[in-house]
Amino acid sequence: MGAPLVTSLRNGSRIEIAAACPAAQALGLKPGMAVTQARAQVPGLDIRPADPAGDLASLKRLAILAARRWSPVVAVCGEDGLFLDLSGTAHLFGGEAAMARRIVRLLARAGFTARIAIADTPGAAWALARFRGSCICPPGEQARALAELPTPALRIDEAAAELLKRLGIDRVGQLSALPRAPLVRRFGSATVLRLDQALGRMPEPLDPVIPPESIAVQQRFAEPIATAEAIEHWLGTLVPRLAAALEAEGLGVQALECVADRIDGVPQRIRIGLARPNRDPAHLLRLLKRRIEDVAPGYGIDAITLHVRRAGLLGPEPVVERLDEEAAPDIATLVDTLATRIGQRRMWRMRPVESDVPERSQARMAVLDPPARGILRPRVDDVRQLDRLPDLHPWHPGWPKPARLLARPERLDHVMAELPDHAPRRFTWRGTAHRVIHADGPERIQGEWWKRGAERMSVRDYFRVEDEAGRRYWLFRSGDGERAVTGDLSWYLHGVFG
């Protein structure tokens, strides 16, 4: 089990706990406590910097999801809450109780813990969710439900709550029983407004989030079209309109779908994906034209629509300032063209992985580099800061390996080789005999004993060999040729040089 986790946030000259995990809260650590006190109270505490901006962005994304799925009116409340107006929507989910349970289960699957309270007013729902837990207040009963809650449940400022406590008023019911005029003169109108909003005497307007609308352009025809030339002509009209709409939003398309509505109600779809956000009309039109042959017009098409299924921010691109300096080639358009023909999943490139075992020293990655991100600052106690040496290349240039390895090394038959460190002179692979005329090696590779105990004594001797036909192979022998515990001296083929 890991150490208790808290996040820290600077408040002036004081570093406080911003949030604490349940294990940390069980040990008495609460938000607002000084980090020095928490570290002294719980040795070995895992303290990480808080990210208020990132948390707020995640909360807004959750609000947009809620507005699309649960309620058309969703507002962000503070740093950790959402207001949902369930008027006219709860019956679509089986009632208020069933809807609340469904939301809690959905958030739990995403790793979030939530408390949901349903009441007639936003103020009452906020107070019940934070000071009572998940519950449903019957209609018109918010005054009785709030009577025993502390006055901070009304979302009044700390100064007013402290003054009320000094006067012996620490419950909402006590505050509600006081006369309005003296209450306004003593505590101001803000406290009375919060009380009236929670009890339903005054309205509380919400500032709802507005989900971004998907970008789409459409063209309808007075007479159905049925030829590839007509489809190409109207795509040439729609794509510039789509590019203009993307430019107005500062976006570039990453997944585009063209829907051709036939008069018989059977839509024809063309889907294209792009490696990077792009809104170049010529490039988009070129990709779509390659797929026109996939459209079966049938008795005719009466509408064509271009839908942006996925988009990304597309800001200004850097340019080369010097005339004698060439810019790095951008292969994104080439990748899009090839992906349109063979599919995005069939394109990848290899990246080096820090490992001595060949099959673990490479992995697939996207064809294009991901967008650059800021370098994370290492922790103070990170021992990797002691290493001042430059990074070594994971693939030694003196011992080249095939660009592509076999999925699994394949065993060789009828191998003739001298022990302990000579390359084979003859071998049979996949039923074909090969006579070796040139060889280089061995390159000894031992198992990664720090990962698995079974590899402690594993030894491989690799050779690069060339047969009489000029084909080159990468072979290895299991074992060092002297100790039986290192391997059974069997031979395998691991890769083929191009």
LUMNUBA-721963 format. One record per residue (C-alpha): residue in three letters; residue number from 1; x negated, y negated, z negated. Coordinates in Angstrom, 3 decimals, decimal comma. Layout:
<nodes>
NODE   residuo   num          X          Y          Z
NODE       ALA   NUM          X          Y          Z
...
</nodes>
This chain:
<nodes>
NODE   residuo   num          X          Y          Z
NODE       MET     1      0,000      0,000      0,000
NODE       GLY     2     -1,386     -3,446      0,927
NODE       ALA     3     -1,929     -6,381     -1,361
NODE       PRO     4      0,968     -8,761     -2,053
NODE       LEU     5      1,259    -11,352      0,708
NODE       VAL     6      1,963    -15,077      0,392
NODE       THR     7      1,625    -18,015      2,762
NODE       SER     8      0,089    -21,310      1,698
NODE       LEU     9      0,877    -24,886      2,695
NODE       ARG    10     -0,890    -28,128      1,755
NODE       ASN    11      1,303    -30,659     -0,043
NODE       GLY    12     -0,801    -33,779     -0,477
NODE       SER    13     -3,871    -32,747     -2,453
NODE       ARG    14     -2,180    -29,589     -3,714
NODE       ILE    15     -2,042    -26,232     -1,938
NODE       GLU    16      1,237    -24,467     -2,714
NODE       ILE    17      2,874    -21,170     -1,888
NODE       ALA    18      5,239    -21,612      1,038
NODE       ALA    19      6,687    -18,080      1,060
NODE       ALA    20      6,100    -14,827     -0,794
NODE       CYS    21      6,864    -11,221      0,038
NODE       PRO    22      9,140     -9,183     -2,263
NODE       ALA    23      6,130     -7,526     -3,932
NODE       ALA    24      4,641    -10,929     -4,711
NODE       GLN    25      7,961    -12,239     -6,017
NODE       ALA    26      8,225     -9,231     -8,307
NODE       LEU    27      4,899    -10,284     -9,839
NODE       GLY    28      6,236    -13,761    -10,613
NODE       LEU    29      4,942    -15,643     -7,575
NODE       LYS    30      7,420    -18,139     -6,180
NODE       PRO    31      7,378    -20,816     -3,467
NODE       GLY    32      6,037    -24,105     -4,818
NODE       MET    33      3,541    -22,468     -7,197
NODE       ALA    34     -0,065    -23,590     -6,889
NODE       VAL    35     -2,241    -21,150     -4,975
NODE       THR    36     -4,996    -21,365     -7,603
NODE       GLN    37     -2,544    -20,272    -10,280
NODE       ALA    38     -1,239    -17,458     -8,099
NODE       ARG    39     -4,771    -16,221     -7,338
NODE       ALA    40     -5,630    -16,209    -11,037
NODE       GLN    41     -2,405    -14,429    -11,896
NODE       VAL    42     -2,665    -11,740     -9,180
NODE       PRO    43     -6,253    -10,771     -8,231
NODE       GLY    44     -6,671     -9,550     -4,661
NODE       LEU    45     -3,718    -11,572     -3,402
NODE       ASP    46     -3,462    -11,789      0,399
NODE       ILE    47     -3,091    -15,502      1,192
NODE       ARG    48     -2,492    -16,637      4,743
NODE       PRO    49     -1,809    -20,122      6,119
NODE       ALA    50      1,819    -20,951      6,783
NODE       ASP    51      3,052    -21,967     10,225
NODE       PRO    52      6,065    -24,248      9,728
NODE       ALA    53      6,175    -25,262     13,390
NODE       GLY    54      6,136    -21,638     14,526
NODE       ASP    55      8,806    -20,684     11,979
NODE       LEU    56     11,062    -23,508     13,145
NODE       ALA    57     10,584    -22,490     16,779
NODE       SER    58     11,506    -18,893     15,919
NODE       LEU    59     14,563    -20,103     14,028
NODE       LYS    60     15,673    -22,133     17,046
NODE       ARG    61     15,262    -19,102     19,295
NODE       LEU    62     17,415    -17,113     16,880
NODE       ALA    63     20,002    -19,900     16,954
NODE       ILE    64     20,108    -19,761     20,754
NODE       LEU    65     20,556    -15,989     20,597
NODE       ALA    66     23,389    -16,413     18,090
NODE       ALA    67     25,056    -19,039     20,310
NODE       ARG    68     24,995    -16,634     23,241
NODE       ARG    69     26,160    -13,570     21,332
NODE       TRP    70     28,220    -14,494     18,270
NODE       SER    71     29,552    -18,059     18,299
NODE       PRO    72     29,520    -21,032     20,684
NODE       VAL    73     28,749    -23,445     17,822
NODE       VAL    74     25,471    -22,676     16,004
NODE       ALA    75     23,407    -25,261     14,123
NODE       VAL    76     20,001    -25,014     12,470
NODE       CYS    77     20,153    -25,622      8,717
NODE       GLY    78     16,854    -26,560      7,101
NODE       GLU    79     13,894    -24,227      7,456
NODE       ASP    80     15,569    -20,862      6,962
NODE       GLY    81     19,282    -21,100      7,672
NODE       LEU    82     21,876    -21,170     10,410
NODE       PHE    83     25,454    -22,420     10,487
NODE       LEU    84     27,846    -20,414     12,682
NODE       ASP    85     31,378    -21,616     13,364
NODE       LEU    86     33,427    -18,389     13,445
NODE       SER    87     36,726    -20,065     14,285
NODE       GLY    88     38,348    -18,002     17,013
NODE       THR    89     35,444    -15,548     17,417
NODE       ALA    90     35,540    -13,236     14,379
NODE       HIS    91     38,387    -11,123     15,789
NODE       LEU    92     36,187    -10,229     18,766
NODE       PHE    93     33,870     -8,334     16,410
NODE       GLY    94     36,505     -6,614     14,272
NODE       GLY    95     36,998     -9,352     11,672
NODE       GLU    96     34,752    -11,445      9,470
NODE       ALA    97     33,497     -8,583      7,291
NODE       ALA    98     32,650     -6,347     10,243
NODE       MET    99     30,975     -9,243     12,036
NODE       ALA   100     28,829    -10,067      8,999
NODE       ARG   101     27,739     -6,430      8,639
NODE       ARG   102     26,854     -6,247     12,321
NODE       ILE   103     24,728     -9,396     12,139
NODE       VAL   104     22,890     -8,129      9,061
NODE       ARG   105     22,144     -4,780     10,719
NODE       LEU   106     20,924     -6,459     13,896
NODE       LEU   107     18,580     -8,749     11,966
NODE       ALA   108     17,344     -5,837      9,866
NODE       ARG   109     16,353     -3,929     12,999
NODE       ALA   110     14,325     -6,980     14,044
NODE       GLY   111     12,589     -7,078     10,644
NODE       PHE   112     14,553     -9,940      9,047
NODE       THR   113     16,342     -9,972      5,711
NODE       ALA   114     19,518    -12,061      5,748
NODE       ARG   115     22,268    -13,135      3,371
NODE       ILE   116     25,566    -14,142      4,921
NODE       ALA   117     28,363    -16,056      3,236
NODE       ILE   118     31,634    -16,955      4,972
NODE       ALA   119     33,739    -19,887      3,728
NODE       ASP   120     36,038    -22,618      5,003
NODE       THR   121     33,296    -25,312      4,883
NODE       PRO   122     29,614    -25,284      5,806
NODE       GLY   123     28,666    -26,646      2,380
NODE       ALA   124     30,472    -23,845      0,538
NODE       ALA   125     28,943    -21,187      2,795
NODE       TRP   126     25,447    -22,649      2,235
NODE       ALA   127     25,884    -22,652     -1,547
NODE       LEU   128     27,309    -19,142     -1,749
NODE       ALA   129     24,633    -17,626      0,511
NODE       ARG   130     21,772    -19,053     -1,549
NODE       PHE   131     23,148    -18,874     -5,075
NODE       ARG   132     25,459    -15,856     -4,979
NODE       GLY   133     24,382    -13,689     -2,063
NODE       SER   134     26,342    -12,162      0,775
NODE       CYS   135     30,068    -12,671      0,191
NODE       ILE   136     33,303    -13,790      1,845
NODE       CYS   137     35,247    -16,583      0,205
NODE       PRO   138     39,033    -16,335      0,710
NODE       PRO   139     40,624    -19,266      2,564
NODE       GLY   140     41,239    -22,262      0,312
NODE       GLU   141     39,320    -20,750     -2,621
NODE       GLN   142     36,004    -22,584     -2,179
NODE       ALA   143     36,601    -24,819     -5,235
NODE       ARG   144     36,998    -21,805     -7,519
NODE       ALA   145     34,052    -20,000     -5,904
NODE       LEU   146     31,732    -22,983     -6,386
NODE       ALA   147     32,828    -23,913     -9,900
NODE       GLU   148     30,213    -21,796    -11,697
NODE       LEU   149     27,315    -22,526     -9,337
NODE       PRO   150     24,564    -24,998    -10,345
NODE       THR   151     24,722    -28,526     -8,989
NODE       PRO   152     21,709    -28,044     -6,584
NODE       ALA   153     24,043    -25,761     -4,606
NODE       LEU   154     25,678    -28,934     -3,264
NODE       ARG   155     22,449    -29,860     -1,369
NODE       ILE   156     21,954    -33,055     -3,414
NODE       ASP   157     18,483    -34,498     -3,937
NODE       GLU   158     16,325    -33,398     -6,840
NODE       ALA   159     16,525    -36,742     -8,653
NODE       ALA   160     20,334    -36,646     -8,777
NODE       ALA   161     20,350    -33,013     -9,886
NODE       GLU   162     17,847    -33,752    -12,679
NODE       LEU   163     19,881    -36,749    -13,889
NODE       LEU   164     23,061    -34,681    -13,926
NODE       LYS   165     21,298    -32,009    -15,946
NODE       ARG   166     20,173    -34,571    -18,510
NODE       LEU   167     23,778    -35,687    -18,887
NODE       GLY   168     24,874    -32,111    -19,502
NODE       ILE   169     26,428    -31,565    -16,082
NODE       ASP   170     24,814    -28,484    -14,588
NODE       ARG   171     27,818    -26,837    -12,858
NODE       VAL   172     29,746    -27,823     -9,762
NODE       GLY   173     33,034    -27,446    -11,592
NODE       GLN   174     31,969    -29,987    -14,208
NODE       LEU   175     30,931    -32,449    -11,529
NODE       SER   176     34,181    -31,984     -9,615
NODE       ALA   177     36,236    -32,848    -12,701
NODE       LEU   178     34,622    -36,278    -13,158
NODE       PRO   179     36,345    -39,469    -11,893
NODE       ARG   180     35,170    -40,556     -8,461
NODE       ALA   181     34,561    -44,288     -9,062
NODE       PRO   182     32,122    -43,959    -12,011
NODE       LEU   183     30,433    -41,048    -10,230
NODE       VAL   184     29,753    -43,156     -7,131
NODE       ARG   185     28,467    -46,110     -9,193
NODE       ARG   186     26,086    -43,901    -11,188
NODE       PHE   187     24,827    -41,395     -8,599
NODE       GLY   188     25,587    -43,009     -5,252
NODE       SER   189     27,864    -41,996     -2,432
NODE       ALA   190     25,584    -39,192     -1,149
NODE       THR   191     26,304    -36,937     -4,127
NODE       VAL   192     30,066    -37,439     -3,877
NODE       LEU   193     29,949    -36,900     -0,109
NODE       ARG   194     28,209    -33,548     -0,525
NODE       LEU   195     30,793    -32,511     -3,122
NODE       ASP   196     33,735    -33,501     -0,917
NODE       GLN   197     32,212    -31,755      2,115
NODE       ALA   198     31,728    -28,520      0,177
NODE       LEU   199     35,310    -28,634     -1,158
NODE       GLY   200     36,798    -29,446      2,247
NODE       ARG   201     37,942    -32,976      1,426
NODE       MET   202     35,593    -34,534      3,983
NODE       PRO   203     34,528    -33,093      7,347
NODE       GLU   204     30,933    -32,071      7,939
NODE       PRO   205     30,039    -32,244     11,629
NODE       LEU   206     27,429    -29,819     12,936
NODE       ASP   207     24,706    -30,517     15,459
NODE       PRO   208     24,886    -27,358     17,576
NODE       VAL   209     22,055    -25,979     19,641
NODE       ILE   210     22,687    -25,866     23,361
NODE       PRO   211     21,381    -22,725     25,060
NODE       PRO   212     19,553    -23,500     28,273
NODE       GLU   213     21,552    -22,571     31,319
NODE       SER   214     20,043    -20,217     33,840
NODE       ILE   215     18,968    -21,826     37,099
NODE       ALA   216     20,812    -20,636     40,191
NODE       VAL   217     21,613    -22,007     43,622
NODE       GLN   218     24,407    -20,696     45,827
NODE       GLN   219     25,588    -21,067     49,398
NODE       ARG   220     29,028    -19,944     50,551
NODE       PHE   221     29,953    -19,485     54,199
NODE       ALA   222     33,156    -20,290     56,018
NODE       GLU   223     32,530    -17,286     58,254
NODE       PRO   224     30,662    -14,155     57,081
NODE       ILE   225     27,112    -13,651     58,350
NODE       ALA   226     25,704    -10,253     59,279
NODE       THR   227     22,304    -10,709     60,932
NODE       ALA   228     18,786    -10,854     59,499
NODE       GLU   229     18,153    -14,142     61,339
NODE       ALA   230     21,141    -15,801     59,664
NODE       ILE   231     20,067    -14,543     56,217
NODE       GLU   232     16,543    -15,841     56,808
NODE       HIS   233     17,921    -19,218     57,912
NODE       TRP   234     20,016    -19,708     54,786
NODE       LEU   235     17,223    -18,484     52,509
NODE       GLY   236     15,109    -21,248     54,047
NODE       THR   237     17,810    -23,675     52,904
NODE       LEU   238     18,307    -22,261     49,406
NODE       VAL   239     14,664    -21,839     48,382
NODE       PRO   240     13,782    -25,579     48,572
NODE       ARG   241     16,885    -26,359     46,508
NODE       LEU   242     15,759    -23,803     43,942
NODE       ALA   243     12,243    -25,271     43,869
NODE       ALA   244     13,693    -28,735     43,252
NODE       ALA   245     15,784    -27,437     40,348
NODE       LEU   246     12,727    -25,736     38,849
NODE       GLU   247     10,638    -28,876     39,231
NODE       ALA   248     13,283    -30,918     37,428
NODE       GLU   249     13,014    -28,552     34,440
NODE       GLY   250      9,215    -28,253     34,572
NODE       LEU   251      9,460    -24,493     35,125
NODE       GLY   252      8,143    -21,898     37,520
NODE       VAL   253      9,934    -18,704     38,466
NODE       GLN   254      8,519    -15,346     37,356
NODE       ALA   255     11,441    -13,076     38,235
NODE       LEU   256     13,833    -13,979     41,032
NODE       GLU   257     16,950    -12,155     42,199
NODE       CYS   258     18,759    -12,798     45,477
NODE       VAL   259     22,386    -11,603     45,473
NODE       ALA   260     24,218    -11,342     48,786
NODE       ASP   261     27,963    -10,968     48,177
NODE       ARG   262     29,587     -8,842     50,851
NODE       ILE   263     33,226     -9,226     51,786
NODE       ASP   264     33,910     -5,656     50,605
NODE       GLY   265     32,777     -6,510     47,069
NODE       VAL   266     29,502     -4,527     47,146
NODE       PRO   267     26,665     -6,985     46,359
NODE       GLN   268     23,224     -6,539     47,894
NODE       ARG   269     20,298     -7,464     45,654
NODE       ILE   270     16,684     -8,388     46,270
NODE       ARG   271     14,469     -8,604     43,191
NODE       ILE   272     10,956     -9,996     43,262
NODE       GLY   273      8,498    -10,611     40,448
NODE       LEU   274      5,590    -13,015     40,340
NODE       ALA   275      2,347    -12,637     38,461
NODE       ARG   276      2,375    -16,278     37,348
NODE       PRO   277      5,035    -18,987     37,248
NODE       ASN   278      5,419    -20,446     40,727
NODE       ARG   279      7,777    -22,802     42,506
NODE       ASP   280      6,094    -23,121     45,893
NODE       PRO   281      8,973    -22,891     48,414
NODE       ALA   282      6,792    -21,448     51,168
NODE       HIS   283      5,458    -18,689     48,921
NODE       LEU   284      8,882    -17,780     47,513
NODE       LEU   285     10,435    -17,735     50,962
NODE       ARG   286      7,642    -15,539     52,286
NODE       LEU   287      8,256    -12,978     49,531
NODE       LEU   288     11,999    -12,948     50,144
NODE       LYS   289     11,662    -12,587     53,901
NODE       ARG   290      9,666     -9,379     53,440
NODE       ARG   291     12,683     -7,825     51,700
NODE       ILE   292     15,458     -8,931     54,058
NODE       GLU   293     15,428     -5,502     55,645
NODE       ASP   294     16,659     -4,062     52,324
NODE       VAL   295     19,959     -5,951     52,695
NODE       ALA   296     22,811     -3,990     54,271
NODE       PRO   297     25,294     -6,676     55,454
NODE       GLY   298     28,105     -4,214     56,154
NODE       TYR   299     31,129     -6,113     57,471
NODE       GLY   300     29,550     -9,450     56,583
NODE       ILE   301     28,176    -11,599     53,743
NODE       ASP   302     30,215    -14,544     52,524
NODE       ALA   303     27,814    -15,950     49,861
NODE       ILE   304     24,113    -15,857     48,937
NODE       THR   305     22,900    -16,793     45,450
NODE       LEU   306     19,366    -17,116     44,082
NODE       HIS   307     19,178    -16,408     40,328
NODE       VAL   308     16,126    -17,199     38,184
NODE       ARG   309     15,995    -14,216     35,842
NODE       ARG   310     12,771    -15,221     34,097
NODE       ALA   311     10,890    -18,506     34,153
NODE       GLY   312      7,833    -20,009     32,510
NODE       LEU   313      6,454    -23,462     31,905
NODE       LEU   314      4,537    -24,803     34,872
NODE       GLY   315      2,607    -27,945     34,067
NODE       PRO   316     -0,147    -29,818     35,874
NODE       GLU   317     -2,918    -27,639     37,269
NODE       PRO   318     -6,604    -28,600     36,896
NODE       VAL   319     -8,456    -29,738     39,994
NODE       VAL   320    -12,148    -29,717     40,824
NODE       GLU   321    -13,587    -33,203     40,379
NODE       ARG   322    -16,809    -32,767     42,338
NODE       LEU   323    -16,742    -32,412     46,114
NODE       ASP   324    -19,729    -30,042     46,156
NODE       GLU   325    -18,122    -27,639     43,696
NODE       GLU   326    -15,739    -24,936     44,774
NODE       ALA   327    -12,703    -24,060     42,700
NODE       ALA   328    -12,230    -20,526     41,458
NODE       PRO   329    -10,109    -18,519     43,890
NODE       ASP   330     -6,496    -18,090     42,872
NODE       ILE   331     -5,338    -14,581     43,750
NODE       ALA   332     -1,853    -14,984     42,294
NODE       THR   333     -0,252    -15,296     45,733
NODE       LEU   334     -2,087    -12,178     46,951
NODE       VAL   335     -0,931    -10,264     43,870
NODE       ASP   336      2,681    -11,342     44,494
NODE       THR   337      2,480    -10,214     48,116
NODE       LEU   338      1,080     -6,801     47,227
NODE       ALA   339      3,511     -6,352     44,350
NODE       THR   340      6,411     -7,023     46,708
NODE       ARG   341      5,251     -4,098     48,838
NODE       ILE   342      4,119     -1,496     46,283
NODE       GLY   343      5,642     -2,711     43,009
NODE       GLN   344      4,213     -4,568     40,025
NODE       ARG   345      3,721     -1,403     37,952
NODE       ARG   346      1,350      0,092     40,511
NODE       MET   347     -1,113     -2,772     40,214
NODE       TRP   348     -3,624     -3,083     37,412
NODE       ARG   349     -7,301     -3,549     36,736
NODE       MET   350     -9,683     -2,008     34,242
NODE       ARG   351    -11,061     -3,784     31,206
NODE       PRO   352    -14,003     -2,614     29,100
NODE       VAL   353    -13,368     -1,261     25,620
NODE       GLU   354    -16,055     -1,006     22,974
NODE       SER   355    -16,563      2,756     22,796
NODE       ASP   356    -19,376      5,230     23,497
NODE       VAL   357    -17,027      7,920     24,811
NODE       PRO   358    -16,452      7,273     28,554
NODE       GLU   359    -12,716      8,028     28,618
NODE       ARG   360    -12,217      5,543     25,773
NODE       SER   361    -14,435      2,798     27,185
NODE       GLN   362    -11,852      1,416     29,604
NODE       ALA   363     -8,178      0,606     29,610
NODE       ARG   364     -5,611     -0,811     31,986
NODE       MET   365     -4,715     -4,472     31,913
NODE       ALA   366     -2,763     -6,944     33,992
NODE       VAL   367     -4,178     -7,973     37,334
NODE       LEU   368     -4,422    -11,627     36,310
NODE       ASP   369     -5,955    -12,969     33,154
NODE       PRO   370     -3,486    -14,035     30,455
NODE       PRO   371     -3,166    -17,765     29,751
NODE       ALA   372     -5,947    -19,156     27,592
NODE       ARG   373     -5,146    -19,546     23,909
NODE       GLY   374     -6,860    -21,301     21,097
NODE       ILE   375     -9,541    -19,354     19,270
NODE       LEU   376     -8,379    -18,333     15,827
NODE       ARG   377    -10,596    -19,486     13,013
NODE       PRO   378    -12,035    -16,482     11,129
NODE       ARG   379    -11,500    -16,056      7,437
NODE       VAL   380    -14,177    -17,217      5,041
NODE       ASP   381    -14,939    -13,660      3,875
NODE       ASP   382    -15,047    -12,157      7,396
NODE       VAL   383    -18,341    -10,237      7,619
NODE       ARG   384    -18,366    -10,571     11,416
NODE       GLN   385    -19,553    -14,145     10,970
NODE       LEU   386    -22,951    -12,768      9,901
NODE       ASP   387    -23,569    -11,400     13,411
NODE       ARG   388    -25,352    -14,146     15,364
NODE       LEU   389    -26,444    -11,961     18,286
NODE       PRO   390    -24,815    -12,428     21,720
NODE       ASP   391    -22,233     -9,881     22,731
NODE       LEU   392    -23,637     -6,910     24,634
NODE       HIS   393    -22,022     -5,738     27,853
NODE       PRO   394    -19,886     -2,671     27,075
NODE       TRP   395    -21,056     -0,897     30,245
NODE       HIS   396    -24,829     -0,507     30,430
NODE       PRO   397    -25,973     -1,632     33,916
NODE       GLY   398    -28,807      0,910     33,909
NODE       TRP   399    -26,367      3,823     33,726
NODE       PRO   400    -23,550      3,131     36,193
NODE       LYS   401    -20,318      5,040     35,883
NODE       PRO   402    -17,525      5,651     38,396
NODE       ALA   403    -14,966      2,887     38,589
NODE       ARG   404    -12,195      5,477     38,111
NODE       LEU   405    -12,501      8,583     35,947
NODE       LEU   406    -10,418     11,711     36,195
NODE       ALA   407     -7,473     11,868     33,840
NODE       ARG   408     -9,171     14,853     32,192
NODE       PRO   409    -12,639     16,295     32,847
NODE       GLU   410    -12,308     19,330     35,110
NODE       ARG   411    -14,355     22,432     34,394
NODE       LEU   412    -16,946     23,581     36,942
NODE       ASP   413    -17,622     27,192     37,914
NODE       HIS   414    -20,735     29,049     39,055
NODE       VAL   415    -23,092     26,363     37,752
NODE       MET   416    -26,814     27,002     38,212
NODE       ALA   417    -28,978     24,766     36,013
NODE       GLU   418    -32,157     24,960     33,940
NODE       LEU   419    -31,932     24,303     30,231
NODE       PRO   420    -32,246     22,183     28,239
NODE       ASP   421    -32,248     18,931     30,233
NODE       HIS   422    -32,082     19,644     33,964
NODE       ALA   423    -29,279     18,759     36,344
NODE       PRO   424    -27,339     21,559     38,061
NODE       ARG   425    -28,592     22,791     41,419
NODE       ARG   426    -25,307     24,327     42,464
NODE       PHE   427    -21,705     24,244     41,223
NODE       THR   428    -18,169     25,018     42,362
NODE       TRP   429    -15,336     22,515     41,930
NODE       ARG   430    -11,748     23,181     42,966
NODE       GLY   431    -12,829     26,272     44,882
NODE       THR   432    -15,515     24,490     46,944
NODE       ALA   433    -19,215     25,174     46,443
NODE       HIS   434    -21,609     22,226     46,312
NODE       ARG   435    -25,412     22,253     46,549
NODE       VAL   436    -27,146     19,399     44,757
NODE       ILE   437    -29,969     17,681     46,626
NODE       HIS   438    -30,442     14,586     44,396
NODE       ALA   439    -29,786     14,096     40,688
NODE       ASP   440    -30,426     11,539     37,975
NODE       GLY   441    -30,158     12,043     34,229
NODE       PRO   442    -29,486     13,072     31,601
NODE       GLU   443    -27,630     10,310     29,784
NODE       ARG   444    -26,837     11,620     26,327
NODE       ILE   445    -23,594     10,533     24,687
NODE       GLN   446    -22,665     11,639     21,190
NODE       GLY   447    -19,232     11,705     19,617
NODE       GLU   448    -17,894      8,855     17,519
NODE       TRP   449    -18,271     10,501     14,135
NODE       TRP   450    -16,867      7,450     12,336
NODE       LYS   451    -13,485      8,022     13,994
NODE       ARG   452    -13,063     11,781     13,761
NODE       GLY   453    -15,018     14,371     11,827
NODE       ALA   454    -14,658     16,869     14,697
NODE       GLU   455    -16,933     14,693     16,833
NODE       ARG   456    -19,779     14,651     14,335
NODE       MET   457    -21,833     17,251     16,245
NODE       SER   458    -20,360     16,661     19,724
NODE       VAL   459    -22,977     16,036     22,416
NODE       ARG   460    -22,618     15,426     26,153
NODE       ASP   461    -25,421     15,153     28,732
NODE       TYR   462    -24,252     13,271     31,841
NODE       PHE   463    -25,841     13,542     35,302
NODE       ARG   464    -25,319     11,701     38,557
NODE       VAL   465    -25,656     14,171     41,394
NODE       GLU   466    -25,388     14,071     45,195
NODE       ASP   467    -24,546     17,092     47,339
NODE       GLU   468    -25,635     17,959     50,863
NODE       ALA   469    -22,663     16,044     52,348
NODE       GLY   470    -23,630     12,789     50,613
NODE       ARG   471    -20,823     12,896     48,043
NODE       ARG   472    -21,790     11,768     44,558
NODE       TYR   473    -20,325     13,105     41,326
NODE       TRP   474    -20,581     12,392     37,638
NODE       LEU   475    -21,034     15,637     35,670
NODE       PHE   476    -21,739     16,459     32,075
NODE       ARG   477    -22,764     19,473     30,058
NODE       SER   478    -21,155     20,086     26,683
NODE       GLY   479    -24,009     20,539     24,198
NODE       ASP   480    -27,667     19,578     24,037
NODE       GLY   481    -28,909     22,933     25,336
NODE       GLU   482    -30,652     23,824     22,085
NODE       ARG   483    -28,088     23,966     19,268
NODE       ALA   484    -24,927     25,963     19,723
NODE       VAL   485    -23,009     23,801     17,256
NODE       THR   486    -23,201     20,815     19,659
NODE       GLY   487    -21,313     22,528     22,497
NODE       ASP   488    -20,756     25,723     24,465
NODE       LEU   489    -22,958     24,614     27,439
NODE       SER   490    -19,969     24,480     29,797
NODE       TRP   491    -20,054     21,998     32,696
NODE       TYR   492    -17,366     19,468     33,642
NODE       LEU   493    -16,797     16,905     36,358
NODE       HIS   494    -15,636     13,581     34,936
NODE       GLY   495    -15,622     11,224     37,929
NODE       VAL   496    -16,416     10,677     41,574
NODE       PHE   497    -18,444      7,760     42,924
NODE       GLY   498    -17,006      5,853     45,863
</nodes>
